[in-house]
Amino acid sequence: MHQYIYLVLGVKVFIVVRQMNQSTNYGEYIMNDESRRSFLTATGKLLVGAAALGSLTAHAAEEHSHGGSGHGLVVDAALESRCATCQFWGGMRKVSEDKKQVITQSMGWCNNPDSPNYQKLTVADHHMKKPGIWKKWAVL
């Protein structure tokens, strides 16, 4: 009696024939030289790939950190027609203590239905060219 066991490694599937010993319930695996070589080759490639990926991940973690609050993009609070100073801009922002600067940390959605950028992402220092769209942010 033969039993087929499928061994999946990456993209390749190896079939190992298991021959059942009639006198006992223990199985004996039969693997020819060709399938053994293929198995070892695929396993080696898998280990090399995993090692390379681990090294790359560790290198990326060293270069990039998430410490501190970040400086962000600073926009002069006195500027008109800039998204960061507009009442309708929906990005992450805060005003400096002296209220002379707006510090932004992201892009933001334009929430002004009269703007050509309505419901679009814009950068904080985007200059609105169409007159009458910009409304001064109430915090300023």
C-alpha positions in Angstrom: 0.0 0.0 0.0 1.4 3.4 -0.9 0.4 6.7 0.5 1.3 10.0 -1.2 2.4 13.0 0.9 2.6 16.4 -0.8 5.4 18.6 0.5 4.9 22.3 -0.5 8.0 24.6 -0.6 7.6 28.0 -2.1 6.2 27.3 -5.6 7.3 23.7 -6.0 5.4 20.7 -4.8 7.3 17.5 -4.0 5.6 14.1 -3.9 7.0 11.7 -1.4 5.8 8.2 -1.6 5.2 6.6 1.8 5.2 2.8 1.8 3.3 1.3 4.6 4.9 -1.7 6.3 2.2 -4.4 6.4 3.4 -6.0 9.7 3.5 -2.7 11.7 1.7 0.7 11.5 5.0 2.5 11.0 5.7 4.1 7.6 8.9 4.1 5.6 9.6 7.1 3.4 11.0 6.4 -0.1 12.7 9.3 -1.8 14.9 8.9 -4.8 18.1 10.9 -5.5 16.4 13.3 -8.0 13.6 14.3 -5.7 16.1 14.6 -2.7 18.3 17.0 -4.8 15.2 19.1 -5.8 14.1 19.2 -2.2 17.5 20.4 -0.9 17.8 22.9 -3.7 14.4 24.4 -3.1 15.0 24.4 0.7 18.4 26.2 0.2 16.8 28.9 -2.0 14.1 29.4 0.6 16.7 29.8 3.4 18.8 32.2 1.4 15.7 34.3 0.5 14.6 34.4 4.1 18.1 35.5 5.3 18.2 38.2 2.6 14.8 39.5 3.6 15.6 39.5 7.3 18.8 41.4 6.6 16.9 44.0 4.4 14.2 44.4 7.1 16.8 45.0 9.8 18.7 47.5 7.6 15.4 49.4 6.9 14.6 49.5 10.6 18.0 51.1 11.4 17.5 53.9 8.8 14.0 54.9 9.8 12.7 55.8 13.3 9.5 57.2 14.7 10.9 59.1 17.6 9.9 62.7 18.5 7.1 64.8 17.2 8.8 65.8 13.9 9.2 69.3 12.6 6.7 69.2 9.8 6.2 71.9 7.2 6.1 75.4 8.6 3.9 77.9 6.8 3.8 81.6 7.6 0.4 82.3 9.3 0.1 85.7 7.6 0.0 84.2 4.1 -3.4 84.2 2.4 -4.5 81.7 -0.2 -2.5 78.8 1.3 -4.2 75.6 2.3 -2.7 75.4 5.7 -4.1 78.8 6.7 -7.6 78.1 5.3 -10.6 77.3 7.4 -11.6 74.5 5.1 -8.3 72.6 4.9 -8.5 69.2 6.7 -4.9 68.3 7.4 -3.0 67.8 10.6 -1.8 71.2 11.8 -1.2 73.3 14.8 -0.4 77.0 15.4 2.8 78.1 17.0 2.5 79.8 20.5 3.1 83.2 19.0 0.5 82.5 16.2 2.9 83.5 13.5 3.4 80.0 12.0 1.2 77.0 11.1 3.1 73.7 11.6 1.6 70.9 9.4 2.3 67.2 9.6 0.4 65.9 6.6 -1.5 66.5 3.4 -5.1 67.5 3.8 -8.5 67.3 2.2 -10.1 70.4 0.8 -13.6 70.7 2.3 -14.7 73.9 0.6 -17.4 73.0 -2.0 -16.6 76.2 -3.9 -13.0 75.2 -4.5 -11.7 73.4 -7.6 -9.8 71.2 -5.1 -12.9 70.2 -3.2 -12.6 66.6 -1.8 -9.0 66.4 -3.1 -5.8 66.0 -1.1 -3.6 69.1 -1.2 -0.3 70.0 0.4 -0.2 72.5 3.1 1.6 75.2 1.2 -0.5 74.9 -2.0 -1.4 78.3 -3.3 -5.0 78.8 -4.3 -5.2 80.9 -7.5 -8.9 81.3 -7.7 -10.0 84.4 -5.8 -12.7 84.3 -3.2 -12.1 80.6 -2.2 -9.8 81.0 0.7 -11.2 81.8 4.2 -8.9 82.6 7.1 -8.6 79.8 9.7 -10.6 80.9 12.8 -7.7 79.8 15.1 -5.5 82.5 13.4 
